[in-house]
Amino acid sequence: MVYHANYLKFLERARSEWLRCLGFEQDELRERLGIQFVIAGIKLDYHRAARFNDQLAVSVTLAGMQRASLVFTQVIRVISADTALVRSADVRVACVDSLNFKPKPLPREIVAELA
């Protein structure tokens, strides 16, 4: 079976790829705009276990946007005939200053892309 902490890694990777598809590389955001995204809260629900050699699909849906945070709904499914639900999560990601880690408003370019 997949170790429980690995699901968090799968969710993180999917969010990073989602941002990348929108044209935002996280290292560039840190260097150019001085921001980073950190997990502010997460609710993770178990539906069934994923097993060795299961192919998984992880979805990312923007569920909300505030001044300095984004809320995502994410789902992990096994790619199979029944696309069985493995995990579902609600994730709140805060935008913080990369130097002092205090909340910082989302950059205008990100807000414009997501609006």
Steps between C-alpha positions, in 0.01 A plus 500: 500500500602863452635653819257768626750790494568442130150620413603847618795486259268405214269792580793743522643387169163540328465858630854583384426362154170688492683827570762412239229443237375852575850636438614540861816319607533496877873575501439801272223625728743487792785670313307756295204584723633399842213265580451138588195287560465309827229269626275687744249218546404165357209262543575157355236229477573131453280305259709192421861390480718533194723202441837428346492554120167686506506789256364809672348819363498812716267788419529863606202735509520857624216528751568851629734794501556757771742791531794283607383142456360243261268213583512181295287191478710200400413141424723195461355211297630168380501491120301185432164390366322644804736798562471429871524797733803468729528837679329837490645816650423862567825695508553864601827643372631831633713742304791614717802726467797275420726682747289533815219249424232754590180507293530699178224584249480282193682667210273679251617277214389186685166655596444608138575151369271332752211749483 
